[in-house]
Amino acid sequence: MISPEFLERLRCPMDPAREARLAQGEDCLVSQRCGLRYRVKDGLANLVVEEAELPPGCASLDQLPCQREAGRPG
């Protein structure tokens, strides 16, 4: 588990504005903006975007809502 103080500082690396908070899931951190799920193993979060689990209905990182809203093709 990640400490609440540290979790308060973390933001989703896919959010262009770096404002999207991450919520503690059972074994992951979930972006509150786009739903990307970052695995947590032994108390360490893997925030490598390419290794994150996509939310349901999303086939690629370019299709994430935060990327379409930022003006990227989607």
Biopython code that builds the backbone (N, CA, C, O; Angstrom):
import numpy as np
from Bio.PDB.StructureBuilder import StructureBuilder

atoms = [
    (1, "MET", "N", (0.840, -1.182, 0.000)),
    (1, "MET", "CA", (0.000, 0.000, 0.000)),
    (1, "MET", "C", (0.884, 1.244, 0.000)),
    (1, "MET", "O", (1.941, 1.275, 0.631)),
    (2, "ILE", "N", (0.439, 2.242, -0.704)),
    (2, "ILE", "CA", (1.171, 3.498, -0.804)),
    (2, "ILE", "C", (0.625, 4.456, 0.242)),
    (2, "ILE", "O", (-0.585, 4.540, 0.450)),
    (3, "SER", "N", (1.518, 5.172, 0.895)),
    (3, "SER", "CA", (1.084, 6.075, 1.965)),
    (3, "SER", "C", (0.180, 7.172, 1.403)),
    (3, "SER", "O", (0.390, 7.638, 0.284)),
    (4, "PRO", "N", (-0.819, 7.580, 2.174)),
    (4, "PRO", "CA", (-1.726, 8.647, 1.717)),
    (4, "PRO", "C", (-0.988, 9.942, 1.387)),
    (4, "PRO", "O", (-1.379, 10.655, 0.463)),
    (5, "GLU", "N", (0.062, 10.250, 2.124)),
    (5, "GLU", "CA", (0.819, 11.477, 1.876)),
    (5, "GLU", "C", (1.500, 11.435, 0.501)),
    (5, "GLU", "O", (1.491, 12.421, -0.237)),
    (6, "PHE", "N", (2.087, 10.286, 0.171)),
    (6, "PHE", "CA", (2.750, 10.141, -1.125)),
    (6, "PHE", "C", (1.719, 10.106, -2.250)),
    (6, "PHE", "O", (1.912, 10.725, -3.296)),
    (7, "LEU", "N", (0.630, 9.383, -2.028)),
    (7, "LEU", "CA", (-0.432, 9.286, -3.022)),
    (7, "LEU", "C", (-0.997, 10.663, -3.355)),
    (7, "LEU", "O", (-1.363, 10.923, -4.501)),
    (8, "GLU", "N", (-1.068, 11.528, -2.377)),
    (8, "GLU", "CA", (-1.577, 12.888, -2.585)),
    (8, "GLU", "C", (-0.718, 13.657, -3.596)),
    (8, "GLU", "O", (-1.224, 14.542, -4.287)),
    (9, "ARG", "N", (0.548, 13.334, -3.686)),
    (9, "ARG", "CA", (1.467, 14.041, -4.591)),
    (9, "ARG", "C", (1.518, 13.453, -5.994)),
    (9, "ARG", "O", (1.901, 14.138, -6.942)),
    (10, "LEU", "N", (1.136, 12.189, -6.131)),
    (10, "LEU", "CA", (1.229, 11.522, -7.426)),
    (10, "LEU", "C", (0.152, 12.016, -8.389)),
    (10, "LEU", "O", (-0.971, 12.320, -7.986)),
    (11, "ARG", "N", (0.518, 12.090, -9.666)),
    (11, "ARG", "CA", (-0.412, 12.455, -10.725)),
    (11, "ARG", "C", (-0.221, 11.486, -11.885)),
    (11, "ARG", "O", (0.846, 10.890, -12.038)),
    (12, "CYS", "N", (-1.245, 11.335, -12.688)),
    (12, "CYS", "CA", (-1.178, 10.455, -13.850)),
    (12, "CYS", "C", (-0.210, 11.042, -14.870)),
    (12, "CYS", "O", (-0.372, 12.189, -15.285)),
    (13, "PRO", "N", (0.794, 10.271, -15.279)),
    (13, "PRO", "CA", (1.760, 10.785, -16.249)),
    (13, "PRO", "C", (1.175, 11.009, -17.640)),
    (13, "PRO", "O", (1.806, 11.676, -18.461)),
    (14, "MET", "N", (0.005, 10.480, -17.928)),
    (14, "MET", "CA", (-0.619, 10.688, -19.243)),
    (14, "MET", "C", (-1.432, 11.978, -19.303)),
    (14, "MET", "O", (-1.816, 12.407, -20.391)),
    (15, "ASP", "N", (-1.695, 12.590, -18.188)),
    (15, "ASP", "CA", (-2.473, 13.829, -18.173)),
    (15, "ASP", "C", (-1.573, 14.981, -18.610)),
    (15, "ASP", "O", (-0.609, 15.302, -17.915)),
    (16, "PRO", "N", (-1.869, 15.607, -19.743)),
    (16, "PRO", "CA", (-1.024, 16.700, -20.232)),
    (16, "PRO", "C", (-0.893, 17.851, -19.224)),
    (16, "PRO", "O", (0.146, 18.511, -19.179)),
    (17, "ALA", "N", (-1.914, 18.093, -18.430)),
    (17, "ALA", "CA", (-1.888, 19.184, -17.449)),
    (17, "ALA", "C", (-1.267, 18.750, -16.124)),
    (17, "ALA", "O", (-1.010, 19.591, -15.263)),
    (18, "ARG", "N", (-1.024, 17.460, -15.948)),
    (18, "ARG", "CA", (-0.465, 16.902, -14.707)),
    (18, "ARG", "C", (-1.318, 17.251, -13.489)),
    (18, "ARG", "O", (-0.804, 17.572, -12.417)),
    (19, "GLU", "N", (-2.634, 17.180, -13.685)),
    (19, "GLU", "CA", (-3.568, 17.465, -12.597)),
    (19, "GLU", "C", (-4.327, 16.234, -12.122)),
    (19, "GLU", "O", (-4.859, 16.224, -11.012)),
    (20, "ALA", "N", (-4.382, 15.190, -12.956)),
    (20, "ALA", "CA", (-5.187, 14.009, -12.645)),
    (20, "ALA", "C", (-4.571, 13.211, -11.508)),
    (20, "ALA", "O", (-3.434, 12.749, -11.604)),
    (21, "ARG", "N", (-5.317, 13.057, -10.449)),
    (21, "ARG", "CA", (-4.857, 12.288, -9.293)),
    (21, "ARG", "C", (-4.988, 10.799, -9.558)),
    (21, "ARG", "O", (-5.712, 10.356, -10.450)),
    (22, "LEU", "N", (-4.262, 10.050, -8.751)),
    (22, "LEU", "CA", (-4.319, 8.598, -8.812)),
    (22, "LEU", "C", (-4.999, 8.092, -7.549)),
    (22, "LEU", "O", (-4.685, 8.526, -6.441)),
    (23, "ALA", "N", (-5.931, 7.171, -7.732)),
    (23, "ALA", "CA", (-6.650, 6.583, -6.605)),
    (23, "ALA", "C", (-6.101, 5.185, -6.334)),
    (23, "ALA", "O", (-5.720, 4.466, -7.259)),
    (24, "GLN", "N", (-6.066, 4.814, -5.076)),
    (24, "GLN", "CA", (-5.579, 3.497, -4.673)),
    (24, "GLN", "C", (-6.621, 2.448, -5.006)),
    (24, "GLN", "O", (-7.758, 2.520, -4.539)),
    (25, "GLY", "N", (-6.230, 1.463, -5.822)),
    (25, "GLY", "CA", (-7.067, 0.310, -6.097)),
    (25, "GLY", "C", (-6.572, -0.859, -5.270)),
    (25, "GLY", "O", (-5.742, -0.686, -4.378)),
    (26, "GLU", "N", (-7.078, -2.049, -5.561)),
    (26, "GLU", "CA", (-6.678, -3.228, -4.791)),
    (26, "GLU", "C", (-5.196, -3.554, -4.965)),
    (26, "GLU", "O", (-4.486, -3.775, -3.985)),
    (27, "ASP", "N", (-4.738, -3.583, -6.199)),
    (27, "ASP", "CA", (-3.325, -3.867, -6.485)),
    (27, "ASP", "C", (-2.780, -2.917, -7.545)),
    (27, "ASP", "O", (-1.856, -3.254, -8.285)),
    (28, "CYS", "N", (-3.371, -1.719, -7.605)),
    (28, "CYS", "CA", (-2.973, -0.762, -8.623)),
    (28, "CYS", "C", (-3.334, 0.658, -8.202)),
    (28, "CYS", "O", (-4.018, 0.878, -7.202)),
    (29, "LEU", "N", (-2.856, 1.606, -8.990)),
    (29, "LEU", "CA", (-3.286, 2.999, -8.872)),
    (29, "LEU", "C", (-4.083, 3.296, -10.137)),
    (29, "LEU", "O", (-3.685, 2.899, -11.232)),
    (30, "VAL", "N", (-5.195, 3.985, -9.990)),
    (30, "VAL", "CA", (-6.077, 4.254, -11.118)),
    (30, "VAL", "C", (-6.162, 5.751, -11.344)),
    (30, "VAL", "O", (-6.435, 6.517, -10.419)),
    (31, "SER", "N", (-5.926, 6.162, -12.586)),
    (31, "SER", "CA", (-6.057, 7.570, -12.935)),
    (31, "SER", "C", (-7.522, 7.965, -12.813)),
    (31, "SER", "O", (-8.399, 7.315, -13.383)),
    (32, "GLN", "N", (-7.779, 9.018, -12.078)),
    (32, "GLN", "CA", (-9.152, 9.467, -11.894)),
    (32, "GLN", "C", (-9.686, 10.177, -13.138)),
    (32, "GLN", "O", (-10.883, 10.444, -13.242)),
    (33, "ARG", "N", (-8.804, 10.476, -14.065)),
    (33, "ARG", "CA", (-9.237, 11.160, -15.278)),
    (33, "ARG", "C", (-9.488, 10.193, -16.425)),
    (33, "ARG", "O", (-10.544, 10.244, -17.056)),
    (34, "CYS", "N", (-8.528, 9.310, -16.703)),
    (34, "CYS", "CA", (-8.654, 8.461, -17.889)),
    (34, "CYS", "C", (-8.851, 6.983, -17.578)),
    (34, "CYS", "O", (-9.181, 6.208, -18.476)),
    (35, "GLY", "N", (-8.657, 6.578, -16.337)),
    (35, "GLY", "CA", (-8.882, 5.192, -15.961)),
    (35, "GLY", "C", (-7.711, 4.258, -16.173)),
    (35, "GLY", "O", (-7.841, 3.058, -15.928)),
    (36, "LEU", "N", (-6.562, 4.763, -16.622)),
    (36, "LEU", "CA", (-5.381, 3.904, -16.730)),
    (36, "LEU", "C", (-5.077, 3.291, -15.370)),
    (36, "LEU", "O", (-5.202, 3.949, -14.337)),
    (37, "ARG", "N", (-4.676, 2.020, -15.383)),
    (37, "ARG", "CA", (-4.380, 1.314, -14.143)),
    (37, "ARG", "C", (-2.889, 0.982, -14.101)),
    (37, "ARG", "O", (-2.374, 0.253, -14.949)),
    (38, "TYR", "N", (-2.215, 1.530, -13.103)),
    (38, "TYR", "CA", (-0.786, 1.320, -12.915)),
    (38, "TYR", "C", (-0.596, 0.292, -11.804)),
    (38, "TYR", "O", (-1.071, 0.489, -10.686)),
    (39, "ARG", "N", (0.086, -0.784, -12.104)),
    (39, "ARG", "CA", (0.290, -1.858, -11.121)),
    (39, "ARG", "C", (1.148, -1.402, -9.950)),
    (39, "ARG", "O", (2.069, -0.598, -10.098)),
    (40, "VAL", "N", (0.814, -1.942, -8.779)),
    (40, "VAL", "CA", (1.608, -1.725, -7.570)),
    (40, "VAL", "C", (2.074, -3.095, -7.108)),
    (40, "VAL", "O", (1.263, -3.999, -6.904)),
    (41, "LYS", "N", (3.381, -3.246, -6.946)),
    (41, "LYS", "CA", (3.941, -4.519, -6.501)),
    (41, "LYS", "C", (4.912, -4.231, -5.371)),
    (41, "LYS", "O", (5.805, -3.394, -5.502)),
    (42, "ASP", "N", (4.733, -4.920, -4.278)),
    (42, "ASP", "CA", (5.583, -4.748, -3.097)),
    (42, "ASP", "C", (5.647, -3.289, -2.648)),
    (42, "ASP", "O", (6.686, -2.815, -2.189)),
    (43, "GLY", "N", (4.522, -2.586, -2.788)),
    (43, "GLY", "CA", (4.434, -1.201, -2.340)),
    (43, "GLY", "C", (5.006, -0.178, -3.296)),
    (43, "GLY", "O", (5.043, 1.012, -2.980)),
    (44, "LEU", "N", (5.458, -0.626, -4.476)),
    (44, "LEU", "CA", (6.022, 0.287, -5.463)),
    (44, "LEU", "C", (5.114, 0.369, -6.681)),
    (44, "LEU", "O", (4.727, -0.655, -7.245)),
    (45, "ALA", "N", (4.778, 1.586, -7.083)),
    (45, "ALA", "CA", (3.928, 1.788, -8.249)),
    (45, "ALA", "C", (4.776, 1.828, -9.511)),
    (45, "ALA", "O", (5.818, 2.482, -9.547)),
    (46, "ASN", "N", (4.327, 1.132, -10.539)),
    (46, "ASN", "CA", (4.971, 1.174, -11.846)),
    (46, "ASN", "C", (4.206, 2.195, -12.682)),
    (46, "ASN", "O", (3.132, 1.894, -13.203)),
    (47, "LEU", "N", (4.755, 3.400, -12.811)),
    (47, "LEU", "CA", (4.090, 4.468, -13.548)),
    (47, "LEU", "C", (4.585, 4.579, -14.986)),
    (47, "LEU", "O", (4.513, 5.650, -15.590)),
    (48, "VAL", "N", (5.083, 3.481, -15.531)),
    (48, "VAL", "CA", (5.471, 3.441, -16.941)),
    (48, "VAL", "C", (4.183, 3.301, -17.752)),
    (48, "VAL", "O", (3.497, 2.281, -17.684)),
    (49, "VAL", "N", (3.876, 4.326, -18.506)),
    (49, "VAL", "CA", (2.604, 4.389, -19.231)),
    (49, "VAL", "C", (2.420, 3.191, -20.148)),
    (49, "VAL", "O", (1.331, 2.622, -20.208)),
    (50, "GLU", "N", (3.459, 2.803, -20.857)),
    (50, "GLU", "CA", (3.365, 1.695, -21.799)),
    (50, "GLU", "C", (3.078, 0.358, -21.118)),
    (50, "GLU", "O", (2.679, -0.596, -21.787)),
    (51, "GLU", "N", (3.271, 0.270, -19.818)),
    (51, "GLU", "CA", (3.005, -0.966, -19.076)),
    (51, "GLU", "C", (1.699, -0.908, -18.285)),
    (51, "GLU", "O", (1.334, -1.874, -17.615)),
    (52, "ALA", "N", (1.005, 0.210, -18.361)),
    (52, "ALA", "CA", (-0.262, 0.359, -17.642)),
    (52, "ALA", "C", (-1.371, -0.401, -18.360)),
    (52, "ALA", "O", (-1.296, -0.647, -19.564)),
    (53, "GLU", "N", (-2.397, -0.767, -17.606)),
    (53, "GLU", "CA", (-3.553, -1.453, -18.169)),
    (53, "GLU", "C", (-4.552, -0.414, -18.656)),
    (53, "GLU", "O", (-4.920, 0.502, -17.919)),
    (54, "LEU", "N", (-4.986, -0.564, -19.898)),
    (54, "LEU", "CA", (-5.953, 0.367, -20.478)),
    (54, "LEU", "C", (-7.334, 0.160, -19.869)),
    (54, "LEU", "O", (-7.672, -0.953, -19.465)),
    (55, "PRO", "N", (-8.132, 1.216, -19.799)),
    (55, "PRO", "CA", (-9.497, 1.058, -19.286)),
    (55, "PRO", "C", (-10.361, 0.306, -20.305)),
    (55, "PRO", "O", (-10.016, 0.260, -21.486)),
    (56, "PRO", "N", (-11.470, -0.277, -19.867)),
    (56, "PRO", "CA", (-12.363, -0.995, -20.788)),
    (56, "PRO", "C", (-12.802, -0.090, -21.940)),
    (56, "PRO", "O", (-13.105, 1.088, -21.748)),
    (57, "GLY", "N", (-12.826, -0.670, -23.134)),
    (57, "GLY", "CA", (-13.283, 0.061, -24.310)),
    (57, "GLY", "C", (-12.226, 0.925, -24.965)),
    (57, "GLY", "O", (-12.514, 1.632, -25.931)),
    (58, "CYS", "N", (-11.027, 0.878, -24.462)),
    (58, "CYS", "CA", (-9.943, 1.691, -25.002)),
    (58, "CYS", "C", (-8.878, 0.749, -25.564)),
    (58, "CYS", "O", (-8.321, -0.076, -24.840)),
    (59, "ALA", "N", (-8.600, 0.884, -26.881)),
    (59, "ALA", "CA", (-7.676, -0.042, -27.535)),
    (59, "ALA", "C", (-6.228, 0.429, -27.531)),
    (59, "ALA", "O", (-5.317, -0.376, -27.725)),
    (60, "SER", "N", (-6.002, 1.724, -27.312)),
    (60, "SER", "CA", (-4.634, 2.235, -27.327)),
    (60, "SER", "C", (-4.526, 3.500, -26.483)),
    (60, "SER", "O", (-5.533, 4.110, -26.126)),
    (61, "LEU", "N", (-3.300, 3.881, -26.171)),
    (61, "LEU", "CA", (-3.078, 5.088, -25.372)),
    (61, "LEU", "C", (-3.604, 6.334, -26.074)),
    (61, "LEU", "O", (-4.071, 7.262, -25.413)),
    (62, "ASP", "N", (-3.535, 6.370, -27.405)),
    (62, "ASP", "CA", (-4.027, 7.528, -28.155)),
    (62, "ASP", "C", (-5.537, 7.721, -28.026)),
    (62, "ASP", "O", (-6.041, 8.817, -28.273)),
    (63, "GLN", "N", (-6.257, 6.677, -27.645)),
    (63, "GLN", "CA", (-7.705, 6.760, -27.514)),
    (63, "GLN", "C", (-8.163, 7.204, -26.133)),
    (63, "GLN", "O", (-9.362, 7.370, -25.909)),
    (64, "LEU", "N", (-7.245, 7.399, -25.211)),
    (64, "LEU", "CA", (-7.628, 7.843, -23.869)),
    (64, "LEU", "C", (-8.275, 9.219, -23.931)),
    (64, "LEU", "O", (-7.834, 10.067, -24.707)),
    (65, "PRO", "N", (-9.306, 9.458, -23.135)),
    (65, "PRO", "CA", (-9.982, 10.758, -23.147)),
    (65, "PRO", "C", (-9.028, 11.934, -22.921)),
    (65, "PRO", "O", (-9.188, 12.981, -23.548)),
    (66, "CYS", "N", (-8.060, 11.781, -22.054)),
    (66, "CYS", "CA", (-7.155, 12.893, -21.768)),
    (66, "CYS", "C", (-6.283, 13.230, -22.971)),
    (66, "CYS", "O", (-5.819, 14.363, -23.093)),
    (67, "GLN", "N", (-6.053, 12.275, -23.854)),
    (67, "GLN", "CA", (-5.251, 12.534, -25.046)),
    (67, "GLN", "C", (-6.085, 13.170, -26.147)),
    (67, "GLN", "O", (-5.601, 14.054, -26.855)),
    (68, "ARG", "N", (-7.318, 12.739, -26.301)),
    (68, "ARG", "CA", (-8.208, 13.347, -27.304)),
    (68, "ARG", "C", (-8.510, 14.795, -26.935)),
    (68, "ARG", "O", (-8.536, 15.675, -27.795)),
    (69, "GLU", "N", (-8.738, 15.031, -25.636)),
    (69, "GLU", "CA", (-9.035, 16.390, -25.165)),
    (69, "GLU", "C", (-7.857, 17.314, -25.363)),
    (69, "GLU", "O", (-8.040, 18.523, -25.500)),
    (70, "ALA", "N", (-6.650, 16.774, -25.382)),
    (70, "ALA", "CA", (-5.459, 17.596, -25.534)),
    (70, "ALA", "C", (-5.193, 17.950, -26.992)),
    (70, "ALA", "O", (-4.191, 18.593, -27.307)),
    (71, "GLY", "N", (-6.094, 17.528, -27.883)),
    (71, "GLY", "CA", (-5.944, 17.879, -29.279)),
    (71, "GLY", "C", (-5.157, 16.891, -30.095)),
    (71, "GLY", "O", (-4.811, 17.164, -31.245)),
    (72, "ARG", "N", (-4.871, 15.751, -29.518)),
    (72, "ARG", "CA", (-4.167, 14.719, -30.269)),
    (72, "ARG", "C", (-5.175, 13.918, -31.076)),
    (72, "ARG", "O", (-6.329, 13.794, -30.665)),
    (73, "PRO", "N", (-4.770, 13.378, -32.202)),
    (73, "PRO", "CA", (-5.696, 12.564, -32.987)),
    (73, "PRO", "C", (-6.125, 11.325, -32.229)),
    (73, "PRO", "O", (-5.330, 10.748, -31.486)),
    (74, "GLY", "N", (-7.342, 10.917, -32.400)),
    (74, "GLY", "CA", (-7.800, 9.762, -31.658)),
    (74, "GLY", "C", (-8.806, 8.967, -32.282)),
    (74, "GLY", "O", (-9.245, 7.968, -31.712)),
]
sb = StructureBuilder()
sb.init_structure("model")
sb.init_model(0)
sb.init_chain("A")
sb.init_seg("    ")
for serial, (resi, resn, name, xyz) in enumerate(atoms, 1):
    if name == "N":
        sb.init_residue(resn, " ", resi, " ")
    sb.init_atom(name, np.array(xyz, "f"), 0.0, 1.0, " ", f" {name:<3s}", serial, name[0])
structure = sb.get_structure()
